[in-house]
């Protein structure tokens, strides 16, 4: 019965995906899509500047092709570009996310859609529709899936989003689009959250796998060798957690989850952001003295209460450490892609950070990801701040295009033309006759700026 319900819901999703038309999409949704696309392109370029990402590109030895390695200064074959761009996108924990999906819908689907769009030289309208399909399907699978304790959301429920977007670009009929989505739901990765907290880069590779798995699922459906059996109820449900198929079609075509996401201003796991925001706010208080801090107590919800490590070994593990993020925010005034991870002062302060779960904050999920922070000083004084959601959340201090551009310009000081072109592409996308050249221009401009 569970697979039958999942199959029925997946069939309805496939029908919706095949018919998504940007001319019928509310303007506010297209505006948000433009901003999410800007964030994806810009953050991918930031990730591509990392030495380890450049080493990865060199080791990949990807053949030339039609798709840009955004921030990498060259073109590559579709599958290689999708994988490498996805890894760059998530490597610094700066990519857009959605608290209702419990993860990152755009990161699961956009790299595959953009690479395939460049290969097909799709119309702007079709590419915009495919990106929306990728986001909405991924988000719905995220809502439908409750992963077992310890499971990381990367590369699991979001794979059907990549398949949905690619199916839309390929112009698949409803049944074939549904088959692509169903196939992708059977290609989930069982990744453990501790891989992230321990700093294992396999956590970034899960998004590369999502991109290429989505491409594969769509191609299987295009070839007529994919079926709809409701496999999500088995893979995402029986094996990885529980699955509520009704979430796949709830308010379908009416509710647009892309308008309810969040953008990041800190290079760290989103669960650490409210604590960083609270500390940055407290830094402006007259009694705040970094040299006098004796203890910092961070009360978080259950989702963030496990990020208590103080022995981070690389940037990835540091980005999943609330003590690192809080100490860095307190001492440096920002948590960015260039934040120093081996500062002795940061490590010393991090050991004085205590992270605990507060049941009253857990009860406010999912609408709020609230955090309380209390800083104690050597003179006996304390300062306390509570925030309901991180800055950048659509429900709490949402970021505008100007805000996102400001962040990207700061993170990519040598590539202003790429940032400007990414913003223009987001705004102009639905009306472009073809997208291949516009996407490839991102790599061309970046190469000029880096060389």
C-alpha positions as CSV (number, residue, x, y, z in Angstrom):
1,X,0.0,0.0,0.0
2,X,2.8,2.4,0.8
3,X,4.5,1.9,-2.6
4,X,1.1,2.4,-4.3
5,X,0.5,5.7,-2.6
6,X,4.1,6.8,-3.5
7,X,3.6,5.7,-7.1
8,X,0.3,7.7,-7.4
9,X,1.9,10.8,-5.9
10,X,5.0,10.5,-8.1
11,X,2.8,10.2,-11.2
12,X,1.0,13.4,-10.2
13,X,4.4,15.1,-9.7
14,X,5.5,13.9,-13.1
15,X,2.4,15.4,-14.8
16,X,3.0,18.7,-13.0
17,X,6.7,18.8,-13.9
18,X,6.0,18.2,-17.6
19,X,3.6,21.1,-17.7
20,X,5.4,23.8,-15.7
21,X,5.2,27.0,-17.7
22,X,6.9,30.1,-16.5
23,X,4.3,32.4,-18.1
24,X,1.8,31.0,-15.6
25,X,4.2,31.3,-12.6
26,X,3.6,34.3,-10.2
27,X,6.1,37.1,-10.6
28,X,7.2,36.8,-7.0
29,X,8.2,33.2,-7.6
30,X,10.3,34.2,-10.7
31,X,11.9,37.0,-8.7
32,X,12.9,34.5,-6.0
33,X,14.2,32.1,-8.6
34,X,16.4,34.9,-10.0
35,X,17.9,35.5,-6.5
36,X,18.4,31.7,-5.8
37,X,20.1,31.3,-9.2
38,X,22.4,34.3,-8.4
39,X,23.3,32.7,-5.1
40,X,23.9,29.3,-6.7
41,X,26.2,30.7,-9.4
42,X,28.1,33.0,-7.1
43,X,28.6,30.5,-4.3
44,X,29.7,27.9,-6.8
45,X,32.4,30.4,-8.0
46,X,33.4,31.0,-4.4
47,X,33.9,27.3,-3.8
48,X,35.9,27.0,-7.0
49,X,38.5,29.3,-5.6
50,X,39.5,26.7,-2.9
51,X,42.9,25.0,-3.6
52,X,41.3,21.6,-2.9
53,X,38.6,22.3,-5.5
54,X,41.2,23.3,-8.1
55,X,43.1,20.2,-7.3
56,X,39.9,18.2,-7.7
57,X,39.3,19.7,-11.2
58,X,42.8,18.9,-12.2
59,X,42.6,15.3,-11.0
60,X,39.2,14.8,-12.7
61,X,40.8,15.3,-16.1
62,X,37.3,16.0,-17.4
63,X,37.0,16.1,-21.2
64,X,36.0,19.4,-22.8
65,X,32.4,20.0,-23.4
66,X,29.5,22.4,-23.5
67,X,29.0,23.1,-19.8
68,X,30.9,25.7,-17.7
69,X,32.9,24.9,-14.6
70,X,31.6,27.9,-12.8
71,X,34.5,29.7,-11.3
72,X,36.9,27.2,-12.9
73,X,37.7,29.1,-16.0
74,X,36.9,26.3,-18.5
75,X,34.2,24.2,-20.1
76,X,33.7,20.5,-19.5
77,X,31.5,17.5,-20.4
78,X,28.0,17.7,-19.0
79,X,28.3,15.1,-16.3
80,X,31.7,16.3,-15.1
81,X,30.5,19.9,-14.9
82,X,27.4,18.8,-13.0
83,X,29.4,16.9,-10.4
84,X,32.2,19.4,-10.0
85,X,29.9,22.4,-9.8
86,X,27.8,20.7,-7.2
87,X,30.8,20.0,-5.0
88,X,32.0,23.6,-5.3
89,X,28.6,24.9,-4.5
90,X,28.4,23.1,-1.1
91,X,32.1,23.2,-0.1
92,X,31.9,26.3,2.0
93,X,28.4,25.9,3.5
94,X,27.2,29.1,1.8
95,X,24.5,27.7,-0.4
96,X,20.8,28.5,-0.1
97,X,18.6,26.1,1.9
98,X,15.0,25.5,3.0
99,X,14.0,24.7,6.6
100,X,10.8,23.1,5.6
101,X,12.6,20.7,3.3
102,X,15.2,20.2,6.0
103,X,18.1,20.7,3.6
104,X,19.2,22.2,0.3
105,X,16.8,21.7,-2.6
106,X,18.7,24.0,-5.0
107,X,22.1,22.4,-4.5
108,X,20.5,19.0,-5.3
109,X,19.1,20.0,-8.6
110,X,20.5,23.2,-10.1
111,X,24.0,21.9,-11.1
112,X,22.5,19.1,-13.2
113,X,19.9,21.4,-14.8
114,X,22.4,24.1,-15.6
115,X,24.9,21.6,-17.1
116,X,22.2,19.9,-19.2
117,X,20.8,23.3,-20.2
118,X,24.2,24.3,-21.6
119,X,24.5,21.1,-23.5
120,X,21.0,21.3,-25.0
121,X,21.2,25.1,-25.5
122,X,17.7,25.2,-24.0
123,X,15.4,28.2,-24.1
124,X,15.4,30.5,-21.1
125,X,11.8,29.7,-20.4
126,X,12.4,25.9,-20.4
127,X,15.5,26.3,-18.2
128,X,13.7,28.5,-15.7
129,X,10.8,25.9,-15.6
130,X,13.3,23.1,-15.1
131,X,15.0,25.0,-12.2
132,X,11.7,25.5,-10.5
133,X,10.7,21.9,-11.1
134,X,14.0,20.8,-9.6
135,X,13.6,22.9,-6.5
136,X,10.0,22.2,-5.8
137,X,10.3,18.4,-6.3
138,X,13.4,18.2,-4.2
139,X,11.7,20.3,-1.4
140,X,8.6,18.1,-1.5
141,X,10.6,15.0,-1.1
142,X,12.4,16.7,1.7
143,X,9.1,17.4,3.4
144,X,8.0,13.9,2.8
145,X,11.1,12.2,4.2
146,X,12.0,11.9,7.9
147,X,15.5,10.5,7.9
148,X,16.7,8.2,10.7
149,X,18.8,9.8,13.5
150,X,22.3,10.4,12.3
151,X,21.5,10.5,8.6
152,X,22.7,13.5,6.6
153,X,20.3,15.0,4.1
154,X,22.8,15.5,1.2
155,X,22.3,13.1,-1.7
156,X,19.2,11.4,-0.4
157,X,15.7,12.9,-0.7
158,X,17.0,15.7,-3.1
159,X,18.0,13.4,-6.0
160,X,14.4,13.3,-7.5
161,X,14.7,17.1,-7.8
162,X,17.7,16.8,-10.1
163,X,15.8,14.2,-12.2
164,X,12.7,16.3,-12.4
165,X,14.6,19.4,-13.6
166,X,16.4,17.3,-16.2
167,X,13.2,15.6,-17.3
168,X,11.6,19.0,-17.9
169,X,14.6,20.1,-20.0
170,X,14.4,16.9,-22.1
171,X,10.7,17.6,-22.7
172,X,9.6,14.3,-21.2
173,X,5.9,13.4,-21.2
174,X,4.1,13.1,-17.8
175,X,4.6,9.4,-17.5
176,X,8.3,9.5,-18.4
177,X,8.9,12.5,-16.1
178,X,7.3,10.5,-13.3
179,X,9.5,7.5,-14.1
180,X,12.6,9.8,-13.9
181,X,11.6,11.0,-10.5
182,X,10.8,7.5,-9.3
183,X,14.1,6.2,-10.5
184,X,16.0,9.0,-8.8
185,X,14.2,8.2,-5.6
186,X,15.8,4.8,-5.7
187,X,19.3,6.3,-6.0
188,X,19.6,7.8,-2.6
189,X,22.9,7.8,-0.7
190,X,22.9,6.7,2.9
191,X,25.4,9.3,4.3
192,X,26.0,9.7,8.0
193,X,26.0,13.2,9.5
194,X,29.2,12.5,11.4
195,X,31.1,12.5,8.0
196,X,30.5,16.2,8.0
197,X,31.4,16.9,11.6
198,X,34.5,14.8,11.2
199,X,35.5,16.8,8.1
200,X,35.3,14.0,5.5
201,X,34.9,15.6,2.0
202,X,32.7,12.7,0.9
203,X,29.9,14.9,2.3
204,X,30.4,17.3,-0.6
205,X,30.6,14.4,-3.1
206,X,27.0,13.4,-2.1
207,X,25.8,16.5,-4.0
208,X,27.9,15.6,-7.0
209,X,26.3,12.2,-7.0
210,X,22.9,13.8,-6.8
211,X,23.6,15.8,-9.9
212,X,24.8,12.9,-12.0
213,X,22.2,10.5,-10.6
214,X,19.5,13.0,-11.6
215,X,20.9,13.1,-15.1
216,X,21.1,9.4,-15.3
217,X,17.5,8.9,-14.1
218,X,16.2,11.4,-16.7
219,X,18.1,9.7,-19.5
220,X,16.8,6.3,-18.4
221,X,13.3,7.7,-18.6
222,X,14.0,9.2,-22.0
223,X,15.1,5.8,-23.2
224,X,11.9,4.2,-22.0
225,X,13.7,1.9,-19.5
226,X,12.4,3.6,-16.3
227,X,9.2,2.7,-14.4
228,X,7.1,4.1,-11.6
229,X,6.8,1.7,-8.7
230,X,6.7,4.1,-5.7
231,X,10.3,3.1,-4.8
232,X,10.7,6.2,-2.6
233,X,8.5,4.4,0.0
234,X,11.2,1.7,0.2
235,X,14.4,3.6,-0.2
236,X,13.6,6.9,1.6
237,X,11.0,5.2,3.8
238,X,11.8,1.6,4.8
239,X,15.6,1.9,4.6
240,X,16.5,5.5,5.4
241,X,13.6,6.7,7.6
242,X,9.9,7.2,7.1
243,X,8.1,8.6,4.1
244,X,4.8,10.5,3.8
245,X,3.7,10.4,0.1
246,X,0.9,12.9,0.7
247,X,3.6,15.6,1.1
248,X,4.6,15.2,-2.5
249,X,1.4,16.7,-3.8
250,X,0.2,19.0,-1.0
251,X,-0.8,22.4,-2.5
252,X,1.0,21.4,-5.7
253,X,1.1,24.4,-8.1
254,X,-0.2,26.7,-5.3
255,X,2.6,26.7,-2.7
256,X,6.1,27.5,-4.0
257,X,8.7,26.4,-1.5
258,X,11.4,28.3,-3.3
259,X,9.9,31.5,-1.8
260,X,10.3,30.1,1.7
261,X,14.1,29.4,1.8
262,X,17.0,31.1,3.4
263,X,20.3,32.6,2.2
264,X,23.5,32.5,4.2
265,X,25.9,35.1,5.3
266,X,28.1,32.8,7.4
267,X,30.3,30.0,6.0
268,X,28.9,27.3,8.3
269,X,26.1,24.9,8.9
270,X,22.8,26.7,9.0
271,X,22.1,25.3,12.5
272,X,25.0,27.4,13.8
273,X,23.8,30.7,12.2
274,X,21.4,31.9,14.9
275,X,24.1,31.5,17.5
276,X,26.5,33.5,15.3
277,X,23.9,36.2,14.7
278,X,23.2,36.5,18.4
279,X,26.9,36.8,19.2
280,X,27.4,39.4,16.5
281,X,24.5,41.3,17.9
282,X,25.9,41.1,21.4
283,X,29.3,42.5,20.2
284,X,27.6,45.8,19.9
285,X,26.6,45.9,23.5
286,X,28.6,48.3,25.8
287,X,29.5,45.5,28.3
288,X,30.9,43.1,25.7
289,X,34.6,42.4,26.1
290,X,36.2,39.5,24.3
291,X,39.1,39.3,26.7
292,X,36.7,38.9,29.7
293,X,34.5,36.1,28.4
294,X,34.5,33.1,30.9
295,X,31.7,31.1,29.4
296,X,29.2,31.0,26.5
297,X,26.1,28.9,26.8
298,X,24.2,28.2,23.5
299,X,20.7,26.8,23.8
300,X,19.6,25.2,20.5
301,X,16.9,23.0,19.1
302,X,17.4,19.3,18.7
303,X,18.6,19.5,15.1
304,X,21.5,21.7,16.1
305,X,22.3,20.4,19.6
306,X,24.9,17.9,18.3
307,X,27.3,20.3,16.7
308,X,29.4,20.6,19.9
309,X,32.8,19.5,18.7
310,X,35.9,21.5,19.7
311,X,38.5,19.4,18.0
312,X,37.9,20.4,14.3
313,X,40.6,19.2,12.0
314,X,39.8,21.1,8.8
315,X,37.5,23.8,7.5
316,X,34.6,21.3,6.9
317,X,34.6,20.0,10.4
318,X,35.0,23.6,11.7
319,X,31.9,24.7,9.8
320,X,29.9,22.0,11.6
321,X,31.2,23.1,15.1
322,X,29.0,25.6,16.9
323,X,31.9,26.4,19.4
324,X,34.1,27.3,16.4
325,X,31.5,29.5,14.8
326,X,30.6,31.3,18.1
327,X,34.2,31.8,19.0
328,X,35.1,33.1,15.6
329,X,32.1,35.4,15.5
330,X,33.0,36.8,19.0
331,X,36.7,37.4,18.2
332,X,36.7,38.2,14.5
333,X,33.3,39.7,14.0
334,X,32.5,37.4,11.0
335,X,32.4,33.8,10.0
336,X,33.4,33.8,6.3
337,X,35.0,31.6,3.8
338,X,38.5,32.9,4.8
339,X,38.0,32.7,8.5
340,X,41.1,31.3,10.2
341,X,40.5,27.8,11.5
342,X,43.8,27.3,13.5
343,X,43.7,30.5,15.6
344,X,44.8,29.5,19.2
345,X,42.6,32.2,20.6
346,X,39.5,30.8,18.8
347,X,40.3,27.3,20.0
348,X,40.7,28.5,23.6
349,X,37.4,30.4,23.5
350,X,35.6,27.5,21.8
351,X,36.5,25.3,24.7
352,X,34.4,27.6,26.9
353,X,31.3,27.3,24.7
354,X,28.6,24.9,26.0
355,X,25.9,23.7,23.6
356,X,22.7,22.3,25.0
357,X,19.2,21.4,23.6
358,X,16.3,23.5,24.9
359,X,13.0,21.6,24.6
360,X,11.0,24.8,24.3
361,X,13.2,25.7,21.2
362,X,12.7,22.3,19.7
363,X,9.0,22.7,20.1
364,X,9.1,25.7,17.8
365,X,10.4,23.7,14.8
366,X,10.1,23.8,11.8
367,X,8.8,27.4,11.5
368,X,11.5,28.7,13.8
369,X,15.1,27.5,14.3
370,X,15.6,29.5,17.4
371,X,18.7,29.9,19.6
372,X,19.5,31.5,22.9
373,X,23.0,32.7,23.7
374,X,24.3,33.8,27.1
375,X,27.8,35.2,27.4
376,X,29.3,35.4,30.9
377,X,32.2,37.7,31.8
378,X,34.9,37.7,34.5
379,X,33.2,40.6,36.4
380,X,30.0,38.5,36.9
381,X,28.0,40.3,34.2
382,X,26.1,38.4,31.6
383,X,24.6,39.3,28.2
384,X,21.8,37.3,26.6
385,X,20.2,37.3,23.2
386,X,17.6,35.0,21.6
387,X,16.9,34.9,17.8
388,X,14.0,33.0,16.2
389,X,15.7,32.3,12.9
390,X,19.0,33.1,11.2
391,X,19.4,36.4,9.3
392,X,18.6,35.5,5.7
393,X,15.6,33.4,6.4
394,X,12.5,34.4,4.4
395,X,10.6,34.7,7.7
396,X,13.3,36.7,9.5
397,X,15.4,39.5,8.0
398,X,15.3,38.1,4.4
399,X,18.2,39.1,2.1
400,X,17.6,41.2,-1.0
401,X,19.4,41.0,-4.3
402,X,21.5,43.9,-3.1
403,X,22.5,42.0,0.1
404,X,23.4,38.8,-1.9
405,X,25.4,40.9,-4.4
406,X,27.2,42.5,-1.5
407,X,28.2,39.2,0.0
408,X,29.3,37.7,-3.3
409,X,31.3,40.8,-4.2
410,X,33.1,40.5,-0.8
411,X,33.8,36.8,-1.3
412,X,34.8,37.2,-5.0
413,X,36.8,40.5,-5.0
414,X,38.7,39.5,-8.2
415,X,35.6,38.5,-10.1
416,X,33.1,41.4,-10.2
417,X,32.2,40.8,-13.8
418,X,31.2,37.2,-13.0
419,X,29.0,38.4,-10.2
420,X,27.3,41.0,-12.4
421,X,26.8,38.5,-15.2
422,X,25.2,36.0,-12.7
423,X,22.8,38.6,-11.5
424,X,21.8,39.5,-15.0
425,X,21.3,35.9,-16.0
426,X,19.0,35.4,-13.1
427,X,16.9,38.4,-14.0
428,X,16.9,37.7,-17.8
429,X,16.6,33.9,-17.8
430,X,12.9,33.4,-18.6
431,X,13.1,35.6,-21.7
432,X,16.3,34.3,-23.2
433,X,16.0,32.6,-26.6
434,X,18.8,30.2,-25.7
435,X,20.9,29.8,-22.6
436,X,24.1,27.9,-23.8
437,X,26.1,31.0,-24.6
438,X,25.0,32.9,-21.5
439,X,26.0,30.0,-19.3
440,X,29.3,29.6,-21.0
441,X,30.0,33.3,-20.7
442,X,30.4,32.8,-16.9
443,X,33.4,30.6,-17.5
444,X,34.8,32.9,-20.2
445,X,34.6,35.9,-18.0
446,X,36.0,34.1,-15.0
447,X,39.0,32.9,-17.0
448,X,39.8,36.4,-18.1
449,X,39.7,37.7,-14.6
450,X,41.8,34.9,-13.1
451,X,44.6,34.9,-15.8
